[in-house]
Amino acid sequence: MKDSIHDESIEELKQKLDALYEQGVFLEDSDKRLKELENLEKNVEGMKKDKTIVNLLKLFKALGNQKRLLILWLIMNGVRCACEIEHILNLSQSTVSHHINALVKVGAIEAIKSGKWNLVKSPEKDISKELFLNLINNIFK
């Protein structure tokens, strides 16, 4: 059962929706829109718990850094040695290592150790990451 505060806020929302309907802003009346909002609210609650959404949020947070975006873009066309990334971005080994570790942690890239060489590559096919990589590729074109 809903508490009175929630009921009151629904009533206020209904009044606002009715006013917008009367002004011709919305084509649907408030009752129809409230049903839609109820369904959306349920979907949002489910999305908050969805692991894909949570993982994408972690990915976006990790990519909130220009250097990490550039690293991701550099490896889109194949395996890169960390030394190549250091050279191209003019960054120290420790800085590149830090950014690579952050990207590996969220699954944006995979790290490969080959003898004394540290290599990175795009992860195996994953729809959300593939779509995101395509987005990054389009940004840097």
C-alpha positions as semicolon CSV with decimal commas, in nm:
position;residue;x (nm);y (nm);z (nm)
1;M;0,000;0,000;0,000
2;K;0,126;0,345;-0,090
3;D;0,188;0,598;0,183
4;S;0,008;0,933;0,185
5;I;0,317;1,126;0,074
6;H;0,347;0,909;-0,237
7;D;-0,029;0,939;-0,303
8;E;-0,005;1,315;-0,270
9;S;0,288;1,334;-0,512
10;I;0,096;1,118;-0,762
11;E;-0,200;1,353;-0,735
12;E;0,025;1,654;-0,794
13;L;0,181;1,480;-1,094
14;K;-0,166;1,398;-1,228
15;Q;-0,264;1,766;-1,206
16;K;0,050;1,870;-1,394
17;L;-0,011;1,605;-1,662
18;D;-0,374;1,718;-1,698
19;A;-0,258;2,077;-1,747
20;L;-0,009;1,970;-2,014
21;Y;-0,278;1,763;-2,187
22;E;-0,517;2,060;-2,187
23;Q;-0,244;2,279;-2,340
24;G;-0,195;2,024;-2,617
25;V;0,160;1,934;-2,511
26;F;0,066;1,568;-2,457
27;L;-0,172;1,368;-2,673
28;E;-0,257;1,125;-2,392
29;D;-0,457;1,205;-2,082
30;S;-0,301;1,184;-1,737
31;D;-0,445;0,840;-1,654
32;K;-0,284;0,685;-1,961
33;R;0,047;0,861;-1,894
34;L;0,043;0,754;-1,526
35;K;0,002;0,389;-1,631
36;E;0,297;0,431;-1,866
37;L;0,501;0,594;-1,587
38;E;0,419;0,306;-1,354
39;N;0,556;0,060;-1,610
40;L;0,863;0,276;-1,665
41;E;0,921;0,293;-1,291
42;K;0,919;-0,087;-1,270
43;N;1,161;-0,107;-1,563
44;V;1,396;0,146;-1,404
45;E;1,401;-0,052;-1,079
46;G;1,490;-0,365;-1,276
47;M;1,760;-0,181;-1,469
48;K;1,921;-0,062;-1,146
49;K;1,978;-0,428;-1,058
50;D;2,074;-0,542;-1,409
51;K;2,439;-0,649;-1,421
52;T;2,480;-0,525;-1,778
53;I;2,378;-0,174;-1,673
54;V;2,602;-0,187;-1,366
55;N;2,895;-0,305;-1,580
56;L;2,835;-0,033;-1,838
57;L;2,833;0,227;-1,561
58;K;3,169;0,098;-1,440
59;L;3,298;0,107;-1,797
60;F;3,179;0,465;-1,851
61;K;3,337;0,568;-1,522
62;A;3,669;0,413;-1,625
63;L;3,647;0,592;-1,959
64;G;3,593;0,928;-1,793
65;N;3,961;0,988;-1,859
66;Q;4,093;1,108;-2,194
67;K;4,405;0,891;-2,178
68;R;4,197;0,577;-2,126
69;L;3,975;0,664;-2,420
70;L;4,284;0,708;-2,634
71;I;4,428;0,375;-2,515
72;L;4,101;0,204;-2,603
73;W;4,104;0,364;-2,946
74;L;4,467;0,261;-3,005
75;I;4,393;-0,107;-2,947
76;M;4,079;-0,123;-3,158
77;N;4,270;-0,245;-3,461
78;G;4,469;-0,514;-3,289
79;V;4,714;-0,604;-3,018
80;R;4,937;-0,325;-2,888
81;C;5,246;-0,338;-2,674
82;A;5,232;-0,111;-2,370
83;C;5,556;0,045;-2,498
84;E;5,374;0,157;-2,815
85;I;5,108;0,326;-2,606
86;E;5,376;0,494;-2,393
87;H;5,544;0,627;-2,708
88;I;5,232;0,741;-2,893
89;L;5,073;0,912;-2,592
90;N;5,405;1,035;-2,450
91;L;5,329;0,882;-2,109
92;S;5,546;0,709;-1,853
93;Q;5,538;0,332;-1,813
94;S;5,375;0,362;-1,470
95;T;5,100;0,592;-1,601
96;V;5,021;0,361;-1,892
97;S;5,024;0,062;-1,657
98;H;4,782;0,239;-1,422
99;H;4,539;0,317;-1,706
100;I;4,568;-0,031;-1,856
101;N;4,489;-0,187;-1,517
102;A;4,182;0,034;-1,480
103;L;4,057;-0,069;-1,824
104;V;4,129;-0,438;-1,762
105;K;3,941;-0,421;-1,430
106;V;3,618;-0,317;-1,605
107;G;3,667;-0,558;-1,895
108;A;3,724;-0,288;-2,158
109;I;4,052;-0,449;-2,266
110;E;4,249;-0,767;-2,205
111;A;4,612;-0,773;-2,092
112;I;4,848;-1,039;-2,222
113;K;5,194;-1,112;-2,084
114;S;5,428;-1,246;-2,352
115;G;5,768;-1,303;-2,195
116;K;5,885;-0,963;-2,082
117;W;5,631;-0,782;-2,302
118;N;5,300;-0,644;-2,182
119;L;5,040;-0,651;-2,456
120;V;4,680;-0,532;-2,461
121;K;4,391;-0,607;-2,694
122;S;4,019;-0,563;-2,730
123;P;3,818;-0,821;-2,537
124;E;3,656;-1,114;-2,713
125;K;3,320;-1,031;-2,867
126;D;3,075;-0,884;-2,621
127;I;2,780;-0,692;-2,760
128;S;2,787;-0,399;-2,517
129;K;3,162;-0,354;-2,554
130;E;3,147;-0,400;-2,931
131;L;2,883;-0,129;-2,959
132;F;3,084;0,097;-2,732
133;L;3,403;0,039;-2,931
134;N;3,217;0,130;-3,249
135;L;3,101;0,450;-3,080
136;I;3,459;0,534;-2,980
137;N;3,579;0,460;-3,332
138;N;3,320;0,700;-3,476
139;I;3,419;0,972;-3,229
140;F;3,784;0,957;-3,333
141;K;3,723;0,943;-3,712
